[in-house]
Amino acid sequence: MAAKLMNAIQYSRYGGGTTALKRVKIAVPDPKADEVLLKVEAVSLNAFDWKIQKGIPRPILPGKFPYVPGTDVAGEVVKVGSSATKFKAGDKVLALLSHATGGALAEYTVAKENMTVAKPPEVSVAEGAGLPLAALTAHTAVTHANIKLDGSGETKNVLITAASGGVGHYVVQIAKLGNTHVTATCGARNLEFVKGLGADEVLDYKTPEGASLRSPSGKKYEYVIHCAMDIPWATFALNLSETGKVIDLTPGLGTMIRFATQKLTFSKKPLVPLILSPKTENFEYVVNLAKEGKLKTVIDSKYPWSKAEDAWSRIISGHAMGKVIIEF
Ligand SMILES: NC(=O)c1ccc[n+]([C@@H]2O[C@H](COP(=O)([O-])OP(=O)(O)OC[C@H]3O[C@@H](n4cnc5c(N)ncnc54)[C@H](OP(=O)(O)O)[C@@H]3O)[C@@H](O)[C@H]2O)c1
C-alpha cells in the first residue's frame, strides 16, 4: 500500500539559508518501538537549527540529507510505538527531537517517548513549543552554576549574557528562582524586557560599560552563563570572583583549548563548555515550572506554516527577543 504523504520543509546540502529550504511531500514516518507519532501543532526554532544548516557542526550533523530541520514540537499523539506506554492517541504533548534526525518542520513527526512530556492545559501550544531545547539548556546551565532552585543557600552573583534570546530569557527566570543577584546583558531595545524577567542589573552590550561586563554595583561574578559569543576571556577574567566560572553555551575550538589548558593548570577560574544532554526529569521539571506560571515563554514572533521561511530568516538574524514560533 502507498505510504500516506505529508507536507514538510527540508534542505539537501549545507548552506543556502532560507532560499535552500524546499517544500516537499514525503511519507508520514512510522514510529519505532520507543517512539510516538505526533501531529505537529507548533514548532519553535533555535539558533542551532540554522547553525546545522550552515555546517558549523559538520560532519557530525545533520545525520543525513535531505534533512527536515527543527527539534522543538508541540503536538498531538496519533500513534504509539509497540513499547511506548506513557501516552495514547489524542494526548497533547511537547517533544524534543534529536538534532541528528530533526523532523519538526512537517505535518507529522516521530519523537522518542522519553523526550516527550504531557503539555499541561495551562501552557498554550505556542508557549509549550518554545520550551524543549531552550528551557532545558537554561535549566542545565543554572544547575551547573550550583544555584539551588528552592532559593536556599548564599546569594550568588551571576552574569547572564544575551539574556534577551531564546535561551537567555529562560536562564534569567530560572536563575531568579534561586538566591541570586543577576546582572544581564542585552541590546538597548531589550533593557526593560530583561529587567521585567527579573534581572537586578542590565547592561547594554553595545556600550563601553556593557562591553566591559562590569556590574554597575561593583559585584564580582561567581558564575557567568554565557549565551552570547565572541567575548574575550580577558574581559570575563577581570569580572570574576576568586573562583568564578564561565559556563559557555556555544563552545568552539577556542573554548575547548582553554578548557583543556585550564584543567592541566588547575585554574581557579575555569571556562566550562556546556552541551545539553537532555534528561526526561529535567524536561518534566521545566514544563512544570511553566504550568505553575514560574517560567514564561516570551514569543518574539509567530508565523503560520505558509510563512515558515520567514521564521527561518528571523532566527538566522540573531535578533530574536524570546522564541520564534511556527504554528500549523
Ligand atoms: N550548548 C547547548 O547545548 C546549547 C543549546 C541551545 C542553544 N545553544 C547556543 O546558545 C546560544 C544562544 O541561543 P539562543 O537561542 O538564545 O539565540 P538567539 O535567540 O538567536 O539570541 C538572540 C538574542 O541574543 C542577543 N545578543 C546577541 N549577541 C549578544 C551579545 N554579544 N550580548 C548581548 N546580547 C546579545 C540579541 O540581541 P540584539 O538583537 O540586541 O543583538 C538577541 O536578542 C546560541 O549560540 C546557541 O547555539 C547552545
The ligand as an SDF file (V2000), in Angstrom:
LIG
                    3D

 48 52  0  0  0  0  0  0  0  0999 V2000
   25.1950   24.1850   24.4190 N   0  0  0  0  0  0  0  0  0  0  0  0
   23.9650   23.8070   24.1000 C   0  0  0  0  0  0  0  0  0  0  0  0
   23.5610   22.6460   24.3140 O   0  0  0  0  0  0  0  0  0  0  0  0
   23.0560   24.8580   23.5020 C   0  0  0  0  0  0  0  0  0  0  0  0
   21.6690   24.6570   23.4570 C   0  0  0  0  0  0  0  0  0  0  0  0
   20.8760   25.6920   22.9430 C   0  0  0  0  0  0  0  0  0  0  0  0
   21.4800   26.8580   22.4490 C   0  0  0  0  0  0  0  0  0  0  0  0
   22.8320   26.9620   22.4860 N   0  0  0  0  0  0  0  0  0  0  0  0
   23.5060   28.1810   21.9920 C   0  0  0  0  0  0  0  0  0  0  0  0
   23.1870   29.2490   22.8640 O   0  0  0  0  0  0  0  0  0  0  0  0
   23.3020   30.4780   22.1430 C   0  0  0  0  0  0  0  0  0  0  0  0
   22.0680   31.3380   22.4160 C   0  0  0  0  0  0  0  0  0  0  0  0
   20.9520   30.7070   21.7990 O   0  0  0  0  0  0  0  0  0  0  0  0
   19.5760   31.4840   21.6500 P   0  0  0  0  0  0  0  0  0  0  0  0
   18.5700   30.5110   21.1470 O   0  0  0  0  0  0  0  0  0  0  0  0
   19.2800   32.2410   22.8830 O   0  0  0  0  0  0  0  0  0  0  0  0
   19.9490   32.5310   20.4840 O   0  0  0  0  0  0  0  0  0  0  0  0
   19.0670   33.7110   19.9320 P   0  0  0  0  0  0  0  0  0  0  0  0
   17.6620   33.6010   20.4460 O   0  0  0  0  0  0  0  0  0  0  0  0
   19.2690   33.7630   18.4640 O   0  0  0  0  0  0  0  0  0  0  0  0
   19.7540   35.0230   20.5920 O   0  0  0  0  0  0  0  0  0  0  0  0
   19.3930   36.2540   20.0800 C   0  0  0  0  0  0  0  0  0  0  0  0
   19.4960   37.3300   21.1320 C   0  0  0  0  0  0  0  0  0  0  0  0
   20.8410   37.4680   21.6120 O   0  0  0  0  0  0  0  0  0  0  0  0
   21.1440   38.8580   21.7360 C   0  0  0  0  0  0  0  0  0  0  0  0
   22.5910   39.0240   21.5840 N   0  0  0  0  0  0  0  0  0  0  0  0
   23.3560   38.6670   20.5340 C   0  0  0  0  0  0  0  0  0  0  0  0
   24.6680   38.9380   20.7790 N   0  0  0  0  0  0  0  0  0  0  0  0
   24.7130   39.4970   22.0150 C   0  0  0  0  0  0  0  0  0  0  0  0
   25.7730   39.9900   22.8260 C   0  0  0  0  0  0  0  0  0  0  0  0
   27.0590   39.9610   22.4170 N   0  0  0  0  0  0  0  0  0  0  0  0
   25.4810   40.4640   24.0570 N   0  0  0  0  0  0  0  0  0  0  0  0
   24.1920   40.5020   24.4970 C   0  0  0  0  0  0  0  0  0  0  0  0
   23.1360   40.0600   23.7550 N   0  0  0  0  0  0  0  0  0  0  0  0
   23.4040   39.5580   22.5310 C   0  0  0  0  0  0  0  0  0  0  0  0
   20.3510   39.5080   20.6340 C   0  0  0  0  0  0  0  0  0  0  0  0
   20.1370   40.8730   20.9640 O   0  0  0  0  0  0  0  0  0  0  0  0
   20.1840   42.0280   19.8120 P   0  0  0  0  0  0  0  0  0  0  0  0
   19.0430   41.7440   18.8900 O   0  0  0  0  0  0  0  0  0  0  0  0
   20.0300   43.2780   20.5980 O   0  0  0  0  0  0  0  0  0  0  0  0
   21.5390   41.8990   19.1490 O   0  0  0  0  0  0  0  0  0  0  0  0
   19.0540   38.6780   20.6210 C   0  0  0  0  0  0  0  0  0  0  0  0
   18.0540   39.2010   21.4840 O   0  0  0  0  0  0  0  0  0  0  0  0
   23.4630   30.1110   20.6570 C   0  0  0  0  0  0  0  0  0  0  0  0
   24.8180   30.2400   20.3080 O   0  0  0  0  0  0  0  0  0  0  0  0
   23.0330   28.6580   20.6210 C   0  0  0  0  0  0  0  0  0  0  0  0
   23.6300   27.9380   19.5650 O   0  0  0  0  0  0  0  0  0  0  0  0
   23.6130   26.0080   22.9990 C   0  0  0  0  0  0  0  0  0  0  0  0
  1  2  1  0
  2  3  2  0
  2  4  1  0
  4  5  1  0
  4 48  2  0
  5  6  2  0
  6  7  1  0
  7  8  2  0
  8  9  1  0
  8 48  1  0
  9 10  1  0
  9 46  1  0
 10 11  1  0
 11 12  1  0
 11 44  1  0
 12 13  1  0
 13 14  1  0
 14 15  2  0
 14 16  1  0
 14 17  1  0
 17 18  1  0
 18 19  2  0
 18 20  1  0
 18 21  1  0
 21 22  1  0
 22 23  1  0
 23 24  1  0
 23 42  1  0
 24 25  1  0
 25 26  1  0
 25 36  1  0
 26 27  1  0
 26 35  1  0
 27 28  2  0
 28 29  1  0
 29 30  1  0
 29 35  2  0
 30 31  1  0
 30 32  2  0
 32 33  1  0
 33 34  2  0
 34 35  1  0
 36 37  1  0
 36 42  1  0
 37 38  1  0
 38 39  2  0
 38 40  1  0
 38 41  1  0
 42 43  1  0
 44 45  1  0
 44 46  1  0
 46 47  1  0
M  CHG  2   8   1  16  -1
M  END
$$$$
